[in-house]
């Protein structure tokens, strides 16, 4: 069975999206915490973006 890529045709790279979703679900980080981590890596977006990624996975 081939798994569907849920991050297909997204603006950001799939590995960045997957990493944020994994950290949010596994380590119980808040969306604001994830934003701070990504801003240190010079990636800027809103908490709503990460929230949409998480809701698309669940």
C-alpha positions as CSV (number, residue, x, y, z in Angstrom):
1,X,0.0,0.0,0.0
2,X,1.4,3.4,-1.0
3,X,1.1,6.1,1.7
4,X,-0.4,9.4,0.5
5,X,1.9,12.4,1.0
6,X,-0.2,14.8,3.0
7,X,2.3,17.6,2.5
8,X,2.2,17.5,-1.3
9,X,1.9,20.9,-3.0
10,X,2.6,22.8,0.2
11,X,4.6,26.0,0.2
12,X,7.2,24.8,2.7
13,X,9.4,21.7,2.4
14,X,7.8,18.5,3.7
15,X,10.6,17.8,6.1
16,X,10.1,21.1,7.9
17,X,6.4,20.5,8.2
18,X,6.9,17.0,9.5
19,X,9.5,18.1,12.0
20,X,7.2,20.7,13.5
21,X,4.3,18.3,13.7
22,X,6.5,15.7,15.3
23,X,7.8,18.1,17.9
24,X,4.4,19.4,18.7
25,X,2.8,16.0,19.2
26,X,5.8,14.1,20.8
27,X,7.3,16.7,23.1
28,X,4.2,18.7,24.1
29,X,5.6,22.0,22.9
30,X,3.3,24.9,22.4
31,X,2.9,26.5,19.0
32,X,4.6,29.6,20.3
33,X,7.6,27.4,21.4
34,X,7.8,26.0,17.9
35,X,7.7,29.4,16.4
36,X,10.7,30.5,18.6
37,X,12.7,27.4,17.6
38,X,12.0,28.1,13.9
39,X,12.8,31.8,14.2
40,X,16.2,30.8,15.5
41,X,16.6,28.9,12.2
42,X,15.4,32.0,10.3
43,X,12.1,30.5,9.3
44,X,9.1,32.8,9.9
45,X,5.4,32.0,9.9
46,X,2.5,32.2,12.3
47,X,1.3,29.7,14.8
48,X,-1.8,29.1,12.6
49,X,0.4,27.6,9.9
50,X,1.7,24.9,12.3
51,X,-1.8,24.4,13.7
52,X,-3.0,23.7,10.1
53,X,-0.2,21.2,9.6
54,X,-1.1,19.3,12.8
55,X,-4.8,19.2,12.0
56,X,-4.1,17.9,8.5
57,X,-2.1,15.0,10.0
58,X,-4.7,14.1,12.6
